Amino acid sequence: MRVLLVEDEVRLAETIRRGLVAEGFVVDVSHDGMSGLEEAETTPYDVIVLDIMLPRLNGYDVCRRLREAKNWTPILMLTAKDGDLDQVDAFDLGADDFLTKPFSFVVLVARLRALVRRGAPERPAQLEAGDLTLDPGTRVVRRGGAEVSLTPREFGLLHYLMRHRGDVVSKTEILESVWDLNYDGDDNVVEVYVGYLRRKIDQPFGRRAIATVRGVGYRLESNGG
């Protein structure tokens, strides 16, 4: 498995590189966004680890340019920033996963292996589940043509569920992807926000898009409910 690591903190990059090599990865390292973009454009990788705060070209722009060029290599973004919109922005631009520094190396390896297993499917400009649509670029959600207003957190949760539509996802997976690894509150917050979404995208339209899989997690029905 070949990895491109784009990280400007030289010591951190070397620590990650050594750890990944020990886990059996082949790792190339770039220390700025422009050289990282050039490497990604010219060399086939199984997965890219991409910091957001980079010299010459930030990680958001690297991700955006790759997706505009129809390069669908899975991207896991790293950042020291924290906040709801950072993760939503990363996913909007086509990133596949997100880790906030400091992070567990064991978790990083697990996430990378999961991304490699899933491969590199194309990302449609608009996500659809029946008559439920979500446009990551404009952040517009519609149900049967009617626009639905969501908070940033609700949008992030729906975006994650629609990207994994048809699959069962656990509360832990949702927390790590829509909140972050540093969240140490009650995992019932996921249940609360699922309830908020149901009251906005399902109940007013007589639908049941988000199913609870008892003891496991949630599934957004591929047909929109």
Disulfide bonds with the S-S distance in Angstrom:
none
